[in-house]
Amino acid sequence: MHVVRVSDSPEERSSRPIFVGEVYSRPLIDAATSPAVTVNLVRFVDGGKNHPHIHTADQVLYITEGAGTVGGPAGDNHVLAGDIVHIPAGEVHWHGARPGHHMAHLSILPPCETTVIEPAS
């Protein structure tokens, strides 16, 4: 058994190129801890989001606070704290805070590959 305490993993501003705007990440369960699943707390500030992307495995987002949007080919979905989003492997999607709001979610994802989809010109 592994108990994760808030102090075990400090939140850090992310500089990963998948993100646009102010985004913070806190790894809670990494691939070294569990070969089956990773869990990250991601916090988007005032419209922060990520570029459209795909994963080679299913992703589950549990919205922990705020107001956000999760978008994909079928359109955009507004989400609030307590909502859960299931994104099948290979589905192009993006997620982030609505402008003027913040949003945080747990990203629950098996170790897999993530590919950023370049926006159309």
C-alpha positions, 0 to 999 in steps of 0.5 A: 500500500502506498499513501500519497500526502500532499507534501510528498509531491509539490505542485509545479508550474508545467513548462510542457509544450502540450500546455497553453497558459498557466498550468500546474501539475502534481504527480501523485502516482507515477509509472515507477510507483504503479506500472498499471496507472498514473494519477496527476493533479493538474490545475489550469488557471484562467483559461489555461488549457492543453493543445488537442492530443491523443493517448494510446490508452483510455484516460479518465478525468475527475474534475476536482474544482472549478469550471472547465471545458473538455473538447473533441471532434463531437464538440465541447462539454462544460464540466464542473467539480464532481464531473467525470470524463472518460476519453477512449484511446485514440480520441482527439481531445483537449481540456482546460479552464474556461476563460475567467475561471480555474479548473483542476482535475485528476488525470487517471491514465495507464502509462502510454504515449501522448501525441500532440495534434498540431492545430490546423493552419 
